[in-house]
Amino acid sequence: MRGLFDLTGKTALVTGAGRGLGQAIAVGLAEAGADVVLVTNRTPADETKRRIEAAGRKAIVLQADVGDRSRLAGLIDSAVGEFERLDILVNNAGIIRRTPAADHAYEDWQEVLDVNLNSVFTLSQLAGRQMIEQGSGKIINIASMLSFQGGINVPGYTASKHAVAGLTKALANEWALKGVQVNAIAPGYMATDNTEALRGDPVRSRQILERIPAGRWGSDQDLVGAAVFLASSASDYVSGHVLCVDGGWMVR
């Protein structure tokens, strides 16, 4: 059974790997046996790299704003150039802008879509070509509870995360027959920088916790098992699925 989740000999690329969910996923993949390419923008990934190397795996750090499309091909080329293949892509990088829709600046809307959606398509397309040539690969997109719901004051984020769920299914339809599984994880309300404003609002925080059957905010470690599952051969017959890791939020 352990072999189903063994990533030894695999190479993963994780965006937004400097902290939070991306860091936890990157380290979790390494602990399962993968070497990891860490993509980060402003946040240093030194600690993530140190933890991966402590697990006995290799890591390289690439600095890039994934919202800048011109930088994306170089990320895939660097990963393949260093490790000769790319087996796992985790599209984790994301941003959020909180403004009522009537006042939402177009620049904020565009920036959120560039990072949260356009980079996901472009990196998936580039990695997908490599994986199709190899005959195998796993793409894991990070969706959201707002892939299913509307949210409040986050029109760009909600639009992007609905689109990520749809894109996951579209790519899965095309690539499953070619040995490439494309799936997504939809984290629930996690204790991350993106939810700091919600957690700091006593009313909204109480309302959210009252709806979560598990009775707590999620942690970055709550995503690791799901990511290893979707990156491993254990999920070879799972395709186009959006896996909620939400403490039961969606079923209440």
N, C-alpha and C positions, 0 to 999 in steps of 0.2 A: 504493500500500500504506500509506503514512504516514497517509492520510486515515482509514483504518479505526480508528486509535488516537487520532485527534484529538478532544479534548474542548473545543475552542473554543466558547464560547457556552453551555456547560453549567454548572450549579450543583450542587455536592456538599455534603453535610453529613456530617461525620466525628465520631463520638464518641470520647472518650479521645484527643483530638488534641494534648495538651500535650507528649507525649514518646513515645519508643519506637516501636512499630509504627504507632500512630495518627498520630504526627507524620510518619513516613516516607511513609505512604500519602497523607496530606493534601498534602504537598509534591509528591509524585509526580503526583497528579491535577492540581495547579496547573501543573506543568511541562508536562503534556500539554494544558493550555489552560483548565482549569476554574477558576471562582471557588469559594471554599470557605468554608463555615460551620464554625467550629471549636468543638466542644463539649468543655468540660473541667470538672472538679470542683475538686480542690484544687491541681492542677498548673498553673502559669501557661502560657499558650499564646503568649506574646509572641514567643518565638523562632520558633515555627511560623509565626506571622503575618508576621514579618519576612522569612522565607525565601520565603513565597508572594508577597509584594509585590515582592521582589527578582526573582522570575520574571515579573513584569509582570501578575500577577493580583490580584484583590480578595479580601480575607478579613475576616470579622467573627468576634469571639470571644463565645461565650455561656457563661456560668457556670451549671452545673446538675449536681446529683446525679441521674444517670439512674435510680437506684434509687427515686427519689421520683416516682411515676407522675403526680402532679399537675403536675409541671414539664414534661412531655414535649410536650403539645400546643403550648405556647408556643414550643418550639424550632422546630417545623415552621412555625408561623405567622410567626415572626421571619425564617426563611429565605425563605419565599415573599414576605413583605412587603418584604424588602430586595432580592431578585433577581427577583421576579415568577414564579418557577418553581422546581421542585426536580427535578433529573434523576438524581441519584445519592445513595444513602444507604449509608453504611458503618457498620454496627453493630460497633464495635471495642471499646468500653469493657468491661472485665472485671476481676473480682477473684478471688482464690483464698484459701481458708483451709485450712491443713494441720493436721489433727488426726485421730488414729485414729477410725474410725467409732464405736467403742464410747464414745468420749468427746466426740464432735462436738456442740458446743452447737447447739441448735435455732436460736438467734439467728444464728449463723454460716451455717447452712444457708439460712435465709430471706434473709439479706442477699445471699448469692451468687446465689440464684435471682432476686431482685429486679433485680440489676444485670445478670447474664449472660443471663437468659432473658426475664423479664417486660418489661424495657425493649426488648428486641429485638422482641418481638411488638407492643408498643404503638407504637413508633416506625415499625415496618414497616407496621402498619395505617394509621397517620396519613399517612405518606408515600405508601403505596400508593393511598390515596384521591386524593391530588393527582396522582400519576402516571397513574392510570387516567383521570382527567379530561383530562390532557394527551395521553393516548394513547401514552405511552412513559415508560420509567424503568428504572433499574438499582438493585437492592438487593443489597448484598454483606454477608453476615454473617461474622464471624470465628469459626470453629469451632476444632477442636483435634485433636491426636492422641487426646485423651481423648473425642472424639466416636466413636471406634472401640474404645477400650480402657478398662480399668477404673481404672488408676492405683493409687496407694497413698496412703492418708491424705487423700484429697481427694474424699469422696463427693459433696459439694454441687457442686463444680466439674465432676466427671465427669457427674453427672446433668444439669447445665445444658448442657453441651456436646453430649451425646447429643441433648438436646431441640432445641438450635439446628440440628443437622443435619436432624432430622425436620421442624422448622418450615420450614426452607428449602425442602424438597421439597413440603410441603403448600401453601405460598404459591405456589410455582412452578406447581403444578397448576392453581390457580385463576386466576392472573394472566397466564400466558404468552400466552393468546389476546387479552389486552387490551393487549399491547405492553410489558408489564413483565416483565423477566427477574430472577429471584431465584436467587442462587447463594451459595456460601460458599467461603471459603479456610480450610483447616486447616493452620496453621503447624506445622512440626515443633518440635524443641527449639531455641528461640531464646534468644539472650543478652539477656534482659529482666529486669525486676524480679521477675516471677512465677517465674522459674527460678533466682533468686539462691541459694536454699537448696540446690537440686540441684547447681548449679555449684560451690558451696562444700563439697560432700561429696565427698571424693576417690574413694570407692568408687562412689557413684552416678554421678558425672560420668564416670568411666572406663567403667562399664557402658554408659552411654548412648552415648558416643562410639564404643565398639566396635561398636555396632549400626548406626550411621549410615554408609552407604556413602561419603558425601562426606567423612567423617572430621572434621567440625567442627560446632560449634554454628551455627545460622543467625543472620543479622543482619537488622536491620529493612529494609535495602535489598533483601533477597532477596524481599520481598513486593510490592515496588512494581510490577514488571512484571505480575504476576498481577492486581493490583488495577486497573491501567490497562486490561488486557485485558477484565476483567469489567465495567468501567465504560463501555466503548466499543462502537461498532457492530460491532467485530470479533467480539463474543460474542452477537450478536443471535439465534443459533440454539442457544445454550447456556442450558439452563434446569434448575434443580433439582440442579445439580452441586456436589459438595464437592471442591474442588481441593486436593490435598495439596501443600504446598510444604515438603518435609521432608528434603531431601538423600538420599531413598531409604529412609527409616526404615520405611515401611509395606510395602515389597516385600522386606525382608530377613526 
